[in-house]
């Protein structure tokens, strides 16, 4: 890989390289901190009680109004009535007295004799408690009454008293209960001559049977207190609307939410700083990993920074638009960032930045209410970007971006449906259609923004995208036509190298399209002296037969640099120029070296070596290997599987031992896969064919 400007762009653990990776991360974190500053900033006010609010004031935090909560607790406690324990023993005892009286009266009524005699006998039957509280004369009307009237009196008396006892009779309720019973008897079917005595019996039976239960009362009060909900001032809640008088209650809420405190709380700013540093650290770590793995160059890093700044600015701009439209952030082109990063960098980094952008959205779309985050916005932004990455599977066709917009719109609508259907708010189908139109609009804007920014960023940062590579691979490109017309053998050789290089790169996850296109141009320098290269010597004598070894070597050695110069003059991408310059590394022209050594044993080897540099990227190293492999296999008379496998292995081993692969990041495992991929591709090209019979034999067989 290369730094912008042609310097080496391979990651080193030096201080300058660390700074180059850290500065973009710091800039991203600082820019996010600045943009989201107002989202956690709490404005304070200088207000007086009973003044008129000049603007609508929202609560910046969620906090409990302890004073109102305590008042609720007191009211709940006061509303709890005292609990009383009803004594079943007293109830049974008093009802037992009534039963005893009527049974005794019925007993003496069966005896013969006067009423006075029966009264005397009744006195011997009744218990002492009854006799102590009731005069005997009260029973005379009951003794004289017939059984039907006696039964009516007992029924009314027993049922009423039992009901009152079951409800519980407190000391304070006893008088009212007696009056109620008196009225009930008065309007009952009891004969008039028994009503007064029945009332007196009821007053005798009715006593207090419900006593205050301190434990039950205390438990009831505790339960009531537990049911009290704290009086919370919610974040974002309107404390006072514009034009409303500030009452004592409103003033207290302004105080507890800190809106009257001129000494602003710095804790939210500290939290935002920590969040920004975390996001910057995550991005910086992946910058390090991807530059080290040669997945990105420093140009790509600054592209990511620019796209991040654009998307953050869009999110902030949408969040502060002074419109009453609900959830306007759903229209924001959220997927544009992921689409641009995937097209300009790679899918892996697009996935990472999608998560980072979603986290940023939770803060930037919090309605500038401190201490809150908008989880709905974060989920929506994340799913929208993931949809863009997933549906943009064809990065080589610019028009495919428009098709990707359909998939993004679908996922946006599904994400919005998730939000709407889970909400407790009541939404109609019209509301759902409106939200769906937001999602479709977001997808459309994402596609438009991607189309608009992609060529601008590509040209500004000289980014080599897949679509740009495909344009360079067009056979009608003037440089490719130059190779074809001036050095046709070289053109065929380049096409073969391109096929091998692409297959080898794809086997290890390197950029196969870059290797293919670079292979097309890697031998452009041979067009300067095309006939000095064996693949172009058709029907002519070898010009090297008439030159000294050193002269021949000079012509051969110059072709990578002649090609790089021509590519540079035609403003081809830096990556292709680098591969053209590096595809021979510092290898030795063995044929001419040994030829020169036969004439002069003291000749220096370095005069017959390419000046380099060695391959700096995986793609350059693979083109270097495939260039030699193709030439070697082409020289075989009868290539077969064993010969091809042996040549591929020996060339890779030779490049390793010669140190040509020292400056690229190819591992032994990757080299093994490269060797296998090259061998398989060559087997497909030089596969064995069926030997057809000669024409004479065919004629004989026909006879």
C-alpha positions in Angstrom: 0.0 0.0 0.0 1.0 3.6 -0.4 0.6 6.9 1.4 -1.0 9.7 -0.5 1.7 11.4 -2.5 3.5 8.2 -3.3 5.1 7.5 0.1 4.8 4.1 1.6 1.5 3.5 3.2 2.3 0.3 5.1 1.5 0.5 8.8 4.5 0.9 11.1 4.5 1.1 14.8 6.2 4.5 14.7 5.1 7.7 16.4 4.3 9.5 13.2 2.1 6.7 12.0 0.3 6.6 15.3 -0.5 10.3 15.1 -1.8 9.9 11.5 -4.2 7.3 12.8 -5.2 9.1 16.0 -5.8 12.6 14.6 -8.9 11.5 12.5 -10.3 9.7 15.5 -9.8 12.7 17.7 -11.4 15.0 15.1 -14.4 12.7 14.8 -14.9 12.6 18.6 -14.4 16.4 19.0 -16.8 17.1 16.2 -19.5 14.9 17.7 -18.9 16.5 21.1 -19.4 20.0 19.6 -22.5 19.0 17.7 -24.2 17.2 20.7 -23.2 19.9 23.2 -26.6 21.5 23.0 -28.3 18.2 23.4 -27.0 17.9 27.0 -26.7 21.6 27.7 -29.2 22.8 30.4 -30.2 26.4 30.2 -30.9 28.2 33.5 -33.4 31.0 34.1 -33.6 34.1 36.4 -37.3 34.0 37.3 -39.4 35.3 40.1 -42.6 33.9 41.7 -45.8 35.1 40.1 -44.0 36.5 37.1 -45.0 35.4 33.5 -42.9 32.9 31.7 -41.5 34.4 28.5 -40.9 30.9 26.9 -42.0 27.3 27.3 -39.7 25.6 29.7 -39.1 21.8 29.7 -37.6 19.7 32.4 -34.0 18.7 31.6 -34.1 15.7 33.8 -36.3 13.1 35.4 -36.5 13.8 39.2 -38.9 13.2 42.1 -40.8 16.1 43.6 -40.3 14.9 47.2 -42.6 17.5 48.7 -45.5 16.4 46.6 -44.7 12.8 47.2 -44.8 13.3 51.0 -48.1 15.1 50.6 -49.5 12.2 48.7 -48.3 9.8 51.5 -50.0 11.9 54.2 -53.3 12.0 52.2 -53.1 8.3 51.6 -52.5 7.6 55.3 -55.4 9.9 56.3 -57.7 8.2 53.9 -57.2 4.9 55.7 -60.1 4.3 58.1 -59.4 2.7 61.5 -59.6 -1.0 61.5 -61.8 -2.8 64.1 -61.9 -6.4 65.3 -65.4 -7.9 65.6 -65.8 -10.1 68.6 -67.6 -13.3 67.7 -67.8 -14.3 71.3 -70.0 -11.3 72.2 -72.1 -11.8 69.1 -72.8 -15.5 70.0 -73.5 -14.5 73.6 -76.1 -11.8 72.9 -77.8 -13.9 70.2 -77.8 -16.7 72.7 -79.7 -14.5 75.2 -82.4 -13.8 72.6 -82.8 -17.5 71.8 -82.9 -18.3 75.5 -85.6 -15.8 76.2 -88.0 -17.0 73.4 -87.4 -20.7 74.3 -88.2 -20.0 77.9 -91.3 -18.0 77.0 -92.5 -20.9 74.8 -91.8 -23.3 77.6 -93.9 -21.5 80.2 -96.7 -20.8 77.7 -97.5 -24.5 77.7 -98.0 -24.5 81.4 -101.5 -23.9 82.9 -102.1 -21.1 85.3 -102.2 -17.4 85.4 -99.8 -15.0 83.7 -98.2 -14.1 87.1 -97.6 -17.7 87.8 -95.9 -18.1 84.4 -93.8 -15.0 85.0 -92.6 -16.5 88.3 -91.8 -19.7 86.5 -90.0 -17.8 83.7 -87.8 -16.1 86.3 -86.5 -19.5 87.4 -85.7 -20.4 83.8 -83.8 -17.3 82.7 -80.1 -16.8 83.4 -79.0 -14.3 86.0 -77.5 -11.8 83.4 -80.9 -11.5 81.7 -82.7 -11.0 84.9 -80.2 -8.4 86.1 -80.8 -6.2 83.0 -84.4 -6.8 82.2 -87.6 -6.3 84.3 -89.9 -9.3 84.4 -92.9 -7.2 83.3 -91.3 -6.9 79.8 -92.1 -10.6 79.2 -95.8 -10.4 80.1 -96.9 -9.4 76.5 -94.8 -12.3 75.0 -96.4 -14.8 77.4 -99.9 -13.5 76.5 -99.2 -13.4 72.7 -100.0 -16.3 70.4 -97.3 -18.4 68.8 -97.5 -16.7 65.4 -96.9 -13.2 66.8 -94.2 -14.5 69.1 -92.4 -16.1 66.1 -92.6 -12.8 64.1 -91.0 -10.9 67.0 -88.2 -13.4 67.4 -87.5 -13.5 63.7 -87.2 -9.7 63.3 -85.2 -9.4 66.5 -82.7 -12.2 65.8 -82.1 -11.3 62.2 -81.6 -7.6 62.8 -79.3 -8.1 65.8 -77.3 -10.7 63.9 -76.9 -8.3 60.9 -75.8 -5.4 63.2 -73.3 -7.6 65.0 -71.8 -8.9 61.7 -71.3 -5.4 60.6 -69.7 -4.6 63.9 -71.0 -2.2 66.5 -68.6 0.4 67.8 -69.2 2.4 71.0 -69.9 5.5 68.9 -72.3 3.6 66.7 -74.4 2.0 69.5 -77.0 4.7 69.8 -77.5 5.0 66.1 -77.9 1.3 65.8 -80.6 1.2 68.6 -82.5 4.0 66.8 -82.3 2.1 63.5 -83.6 -1.0 65.1 -86.4 0.9 66.7 -87.5 2.2 63.3 -87.3 -1.2 61.8 -89.5 -2.7 64.5 -92.0 0.2 64.2 -92.5 -0.5 60.5 -92.4 -4.3 60.8 -95.3 -6.8 60.8 -94.9 -7.3 64.6 -98.2 -6.7 66.4 -98.4 -3.3 68.1 -98.7 -4.8 71.6 -95.3 -6.4 71.1 -93.3 -3.6 69.3 -92.3 -1.7 72.4 -91.2 -4.8 74.3 -89.4 -6.1 71.2 -87.5 -2.8 71.0 -86.5 -3.1 74.6 -85.2 -6.7 74.0 -83.2 -5.4 71.0 -81.7 -2.6 73.1 -80.8 -5.2 75.7 -79.1 -7.4 73.1 -77.3 -4.6 71.2 -73.9 -4.0 72.8 -70.4 -2.9 71.4 -68.8 -5.9 69.7 -66.2 -4.1 67.4 -62.9 -2.9 69.0 -60.1 -0.8 67.6 -57.3 -3.0 66.0 -54.1 -1.0 66.1 -52.1 -3.7 64.3 -54.5 -4.0 61.4 -54.9 -0.3 61.1 -51.1 0.2 60.9 -50.8 -2.6 58.2 -53.6 -0.9 56.2 -51.8 2.4 56.3 -48.5 0.8 55.2 -50.3 -0.8 52.2 -51.8 2.6 51.3 -48.4 4.2 51.5 -46.9 1.5 49.3 -49.5 2.2 46.6 -48.5 5.9 46.5 -46.7 6.7 43.2 -43.8 9.2 43.6 -44.6 12.5 42.0 -42.0 12.5 39.2 -41.1 15.4 36.9 -40.2 13.6 33.7 -37.4 14.7 31.3 -38.9 16.7 28.5 -42.1 17.5 30.4 -43.4 21.0 30.1 -43.0 22.7 33.5 -44.4 26.0 32.4 -45.8 27.1 29.1 -45.1 30.5 27.5 -47.4 33.2 28.9 -48.3 31.3 32.1 -47.9 32.7 35.5 -45.3 31.0 37.6 -47.0 29.8 40.8 -45.4 28.4 43.9 -45.8 24.8 42.6 -44.2 25.7 39.3 -41.4 27.6 41.0 -40.7 24.6 43.2 -40.4 22.3 40.1 -38.1 24.8 38.4 -35.9 24.7 41.6 -35.7 20.9 41.9 -34.9 20.5 38.2 -31.9 22.9 38.6 -33.3 25.4 36.1 -32.9 28.3 38.6 -29.3 27.3 39.5 -26.8 29.5 37.8 -24.0 27.1 38.7 -24.6 24.6 35.9 -24.0 20.9 36.5 -20.8 19.8 34.7 -21.5 16.1 35.1 -23.5 15.8 31.8 -20.6 17.4 29.9 -18.3 14.9 31.5 -20.6 12.0 30.5 -20.7 13.3 26.9 -16.9 13.6 26.8 -16.5 10.0 28.0 -19.0 8.9 25.3 -17.2 10.8 22.6 -13.9 9.4 23.7 -15.3 5.8 23.6 -16.6 6.3 20.1 -13.3 7.8 19.0 -11.4 4.9 20.6 -13.5 2.3 18.8 -13.0 3.9 15.5 -9.2 4.5 16.1 -8.8 0.8 17.0 -10.4 -0.3 13.7 -8.3 2.3 11.8 -5.2 0.6 13.3 -6.4 -2.9 12.4 -7.4 -2.2 8.9 -4.4 -0.2 7.9 -2.2 -2.9 9.4 -4.1 -5.6 7.5 -3.8 -3.4 4.3 -7.6 -3.2 4.0 -7.5 0.6 4.1 -5.1 3.3 3.2 -4.8 6.7 5.0 -6.8 8.2 2.2 -9.7 5.8 3.1 -9.4 6.9 6.8 -9.9 10.6 5.8 -12.8 9.5 3.6 -14.5 7.9 6.6 -13.9 11.0 8.6 -15.5 13.2 5.9 -18.5 10.9 5.5 -18.9 10.9 9.3 -18.8 14.6 9.5 -21.4 14.9 6.7 -23.8 12.4 8.3 -23.4 13.9 11.8 -24.1 17.3 10.4 -27.2 16.0 8.6 -28.5 14.4 11.8 -27.9 17.6 13.8 -29.5 19.7 11.1 -32.6 17.5 11.0 -32.8 17.5 14.8 -33.0 21.3 15.1 -35.4 22.0 12.3 -38.2 24.1 14.0 -41.1 22.1 12.7 -44.0 20.5 14.5 -43.8 17.4 12.4 -43.5 14.4 14.7 -40.5 12.1 14.4 -39.0 14.1 11.5 -35.7 12.3 11.9 -37.2 9.3 10.1 -36.8 11.2 6.8 -33.1 11.7 7.4 -31.0 9.8 4.7 -29.5 7.5 7.4 -28.3 4.8 5.0 -26.2 7.2 2.9 -23.2 6.9 5.3 -23.1 3.1 5.2 -23.5 3.1 1.4 -20.7 5.6 0.8 -18.3 3.8 3.2 -19.0 0.4 1.7 -18.5 1.7 -1.8 -15.4 3.8 -1.0 -13.8 1.5 1.7 -15.2 -1.9 2.5 -18.1 -3.7 4.0 -16.4 -4.4 7.3 -15.8 -0.8 8.1 -19.3 0.2 6.9 -20.8 -2.2 9.5 -18.7 -0.7 12.3 -19.5 2.9 11.4 -23.2 2.0 11.1 -23.1 1.1 14.8 -21.2 4.2 15.7 -23.6 6.4 13.8 -26.6 4.7 15.5 -25.1 5.4 18.9 -24.6 9.0 17.9 -28.2 9.3 16.7 -29.5 8.3 20.2 -27.9 11.6 21.5 -28.4 13.9 18.6 -32.1 13.1 18.3 -32.9 13.4 22.1 -34.9 16.6 21.4 -32.2 18.6 23.3 -33.5 17.2 26.5 -30.5 16.5 28.7 -30.1 13.1 30.4 -32.2 11.3 27.8 -31.4 9.3 24.7 -33.6 8.4 21.8 -33.4 4.6 21.5 -36.0 4.6 18.6 -33.8 6.9 16.5 -30.8 4.7 17.2 -32.5 1.5 16.2 -34.0 3.1 13.1 -30.6 4.5 11.9 -28.9 1.2 12.6 -31.4 -1.0 10.7 -31.5 1.5 7.8 -27.7 1.4 7.4 -27.6 -2.4 7.8 -30.2 -2.6 5.0 -28.0 -0.5 2.7 -25.0 -2.7 3.4 -26.9 -5.9 2.9 -28.8 -5.0 -0.3 -25.7 -3.3 -1.9 -24.1 -6.7 -2.8 -23.1 -5.5 -6.3 -20.6 -2.7 -5.8 -19.4 -2.7 -9.4 -22.6 -1.3 -10.9 -23.4 2.3 -10.0 -27.0 1.8 -11.1 -27.4 -1.0 -8.6 -27.4 1.7 -5.9 -30.9 2.8 -7.1 -32.1 -0.8 -6.7 -30.6 -0.9 -3.2 -32.9 2.0 -2.3 -36.0 -0.3 -2.6 -34.6 -2.7 0.0 -33.7 0.2 2.3 -37.2 1.6 2.0 -38.7 -1.8 2.9 -36.5 -2.2 6.0 -37.2 1.4 7.0 -40.9 0.8 6.9 -40.5 -2.4 8.9 -38.4 -0.6 11.5 -41.1 2.2 11.7 -43.8 -0.4 12.0 -41.9 -2.0 14.9 -41.9 1.4 16.7 -45.6 2.2 15.9 -47.0 -1.2 16.8 -45.2 -1.5 20.1 -46.2 2.0 21.2 -49.0 2.5 23.8 -50.1 5.5 21.8 -53.1 5.2 19.5 -52.1 5.3 15.8 -54.5 5.0 12.9 -53.6 3.4 9.6 -53.3 6.9 8.1 -50.5 7.5 10.7 -48.8 4.3 9.7 -48.9 5.3 6.1 -47.4 8.7 7.0 -44.6 7.0 8.9 -44.0 4.6 6.0 -43.7 7.6 3.6 -41.0 8.9 6.0 -39.1 5.6 5.6 -39.4 5.6 1.8 -38.3 9.3 1.7 -35.3 8.4 3.7 -34.3 5.7 1.3 -34.8 8.0 -1.7 -32.7 10.7 -0.1 -30.0 8.2 0.8 -29.7 7.1 -2.8 -29.7 10.6 -4.2 -27.0 11.7 -1.6 -24.9 8.7 -2.4 -25.1 9.3 -6.1 -24.2 13.0 -5.6 -21.3 12.6 -3.2 -19.7 9.4 -4.5 -17.9 10.9 -7.6 -17.0 14.0 -5.7 -15.3 12.1 -2.9 -13.7 9.6 -5.3 -12.0 12.4 -7.3 -11.1 14.5 -4.2 -9.3 11.6 -2.4 -8.3 9.6 -5.4 -10.2 6.6 -4.2 -10.2 3.6 -6.4 -13.7 2.2 -6.3 -14.9 -1.0 -8.0 -16.9 1.0 -10.6 -13.7 3.0 -11.4 -11.7 -0.2 -11.8 -14.4 -1.6 -14.2 -14.1 1.5 -16.3 -10.3 1.1 -16.5 -10.8 -2.6 -17.4 -12.6 -1.6 -20.6 -10.6 -3.0 -23.6 -11.3 0.2 -25.4 -9.1 2.2 -23.0 -6.4 3.9 -25.0 -3.6 2.4 -23.0 -4.9 -1.1 -23.3 -5.4 -0.6 -27.0 -1.8 0.6 -27.2 -0.6 -2.6 -25.6 -2.8 -4.7 -27.9 -1.7 -3.0 -31.1 2.0 -2.4 -30.3 2.7 -5.5 -28.1 0.0 -8.2 -28.8 2.0 -10.9 -27.1 2.3 -8.8 -24.0 -1.4 -8.1 -24.1 -2.2 -11.8 -24.1 0.3 -12.4 -21.3 -1.3 -9.5 -19.3 -4.8 -11.1 -19.7 -3.5 -14.4 -18.4 -1.8 -12.8 -15.5 -5.0 -10.9 -14.7 -7.0 -14.2 -14.6 -4.4 -15.8 -12.3 -4.1 -12.8 -10.0 -7.8 -12.3 -9.5 -8.4 -15.9 -8.6 -5.4 -15.9 -6.2 -6.5 -12.6 -4.5 -10.1 -13.8 -4.0 -8.8 -17.0 -2.4 -7.4 -15.0 0.5 -9.9 -12.1 0.6 -7.7 -9.6 -1.1 -9.1 -7.2 -3.7 -9.3 -9.4 -6.8 -10.7 -6.7 -9.1 -7.8 -4.4 -8.3 -5.3 -7.2 -9.1 -7.0 -8.0 -12.4 -7.0 -4.4 -13.6 -3.5 -3.7 -12.4 -2.3 -6.9 -14.3 -3.8 -5.5 -17.5 -1.5 -2.5 -17.2 1.5 -3.9 -15.4 3.6 -4.4 -18.6 2.7 -1.2 -20.3 6.4 -0.2 -20.3 7.1 -3.0 -22.8 5.5 -1.0 -25.5 8.6 1.2 -25.5 10.7 -1.7 -26.9 8.1 -4.4 -27.6 10.3 -6.6 -29.7 12.9 -7.0 -27.0 10.4 -9.2 -25.1 10.1 -12.8 -26.2 6.3 -12.9 -26.3 6.3 -10.2 -29.0 9.1 -11.8 -31.1 7.0 -13.5 -33.8 8.9 -14.4 -37.0 11.9 -12.2 -36.2 15.3 -12.7 -34.7 15.9 -12.0 -31.1 17.3 -8.5 -30.8 19.2 -9.5 -27.7 21.4 -11.7 -29.8 23.1 -8.5 -31.1 23.4 -6.7 -27.7 25.7 -7.1 -24.8 24.1 -8.6 -21.7 24.3 -5.3 -19.8 22.5 -3.5 -22.6 19.8 -6.1 -22.8 19.4 -6.1 -19.0 19.0 -2.3 -19.0 16.1 -2.5 -21.6 14.4 -5.3 -19.7 14.8 -3.6 -16.2 13.5 -0.3 -17.4 10.0 -1.6 -18.5 8.3 -1.4 -15.0 9.4 2.2 -14.6 8.6 3.2 -18.2 5.2 1.8 -17.6 4.7 3.6 -14.3 5.8 6.8 -15.9 3.2 6.4 -18.7 0.5 5.4 -16.2 1.3 8.5 -14.1 1.2 10.8 -17.2 -2.3 9.4 -18.0 -3.4 10.0 -14.4 -4.2 6.4 -13.6 -4.8 5.6 -9.9 -1.9 5.3 -7.6 -2.6 1.7 -6.7 -2.2 0.6 -10.3 1.0 2.6 -10.8 2.5 1.1 -7.7 1.7 -2.5 -8.8 3.3 -1.7 -12.2 6.4 -0.4 -10.5 6.6 -3.2 -7.9 5.7 -6.3 -10.0 9.3 -7.3 -10.4 10.5 -6.1 -7.0 14.3 -6.4 -6.8 14.5 -9.7 -8.6 17.6 -10.8 -10.5 17.7 -11.1 -14.3 19.4 -14.5 -14.0 19.8 -15.2 -17.8 21.6 -12.0 -18.6 23.5 -12.0 -15.3 25.0 -15.4 -15.9 25.6 -14.5 -19.5 27.6 -11.4 -18.4 29.4 -13.4 -15.7 30.7 -15.8 -18.3 32.3 -12.8 -20.0 33.4 -11.1 -16.8 33.4 -13.1 -13.5 33.7 -9.8 -11.5 30.5 -8.4 -12.8 28.2 -7.0 -9.9 24.9 -8.7 -9.3 23.1 -5.5 -8.4 23.5 -4.2 -12.0 21.2 -7.0 -13.1 18.6 -6.6 -10.4 15.5 -4.4 -10.6 15.8 -1.4 -8.4 12.5 -2.1 -6.7 10.6 -1.3 -4.6 9.5 -4.8 -3.5 5.8 -5.5 -3.5 4.1 -3.5 -0.7 0.6 -5.0 -0.8 -0.9 -8.4 -1.1 -2.2 -7.5 -4.6 1.2 -6.4 -5.8 2.9 -9.5 -4.4 0.3 -11.8 -6.1 0.7 -10.0 -9.5 4.5 -10.4 -9.1 4.1 -14.2 -8.5 1.5 -14.7 -11.3 3.7 -12.7 -13.8 6.5 -15.2 -13.4 4.3 -18.2 -13.2 2.5 -17.4 -16.4 5.8 -16.9 -18.3 7.2 -20.1 -16.9 4.2 -22.3 -17.7 3.9 -20.8 -21.2 7.4 -21.9 -21.9 6.5 -25.6 -21.2 6.1 -27.8 -24.2 3.5 -30.2 -22.7 2.2 -28.7 -19.4 0.6 -31.1 -17.1 -0.6 -31.1 -13.5 2.7 -32.2 -12.0 4.8 -29.7 -14.0 2.4 -26.8 -13.3 2.3 -27.6 -9.6 6.1 -27.9 -9.4 6.7 -24.6 -11.2 4.1 -22.6 -9.1 5.7 -24.0 -5.9 9.2 -23.3 -7.0 8.5 -19.7 -8.0 6.7 -18.8 -4.8 9.5 -20.4 -2.8 12.1 -18.5 -4.9 10.3 -15.2 -4.2 10.2 -15.9 -0.5 13.9 -16.9 -0.3 14.9 -13.9 -2.3 13.1 -11.6 0.1 10.6 -10.3 -2.4 7.6 -10.8 -0.1 9.2 -9.3 3.0 7.4 -5.9 2.6 3.9 -7.2 2.1 1.6 -8.8 4.7 1.1 -12.2 3.1 1.2 -15.0 5.6 2.3 -18.6 5.0 -1.3 -19.8 5.2 -2.3 -17.2 2.6 0.6 -18.2 0.3 -0.5 -21.8 0.5 -4.0 -20.8 -0.6 -2.5 -18.6 -3.3 -0.4 -21.5 -4.6 -3.5 -23.7 -4.7 -5.7 -21.1 -6.5 -3.0 -20.4 -9.1 -2.6 -24.2 -9.8 -6.3 -24.8 -10.1 -6.7 -21.8 -12.5 -3.8 -23.1 -14.7 -5.2 -26.6 -14.7 -8.4 -25.1 -16.1 -6.4 -23.3 -18.8 -4.0 -26.1 -19.8 -6.4 -29.0 -19.1 -5.8 -32.2 -21.2 -7.8 -32.5 -24.4 -9.2 -35.5 -26.2 -6.9 -36.6 -29.0 -9.1 -36.7 -32.1 -8.3 -39.3 -34.9 -6.7 -38.0 -38.1 -8.9 -37.3 -41.2 -7.6 -40.5 -42.9 -8.5 -42.7 -40.0 -11.9 -41.1 -39.8 -12.5 -41.9 -43.5 -11.6 -45.5 -42.9 -13.9 -45.8 -39.9 -16.7 -44.3 -42.1 -16.2 -47.0 -44.6 
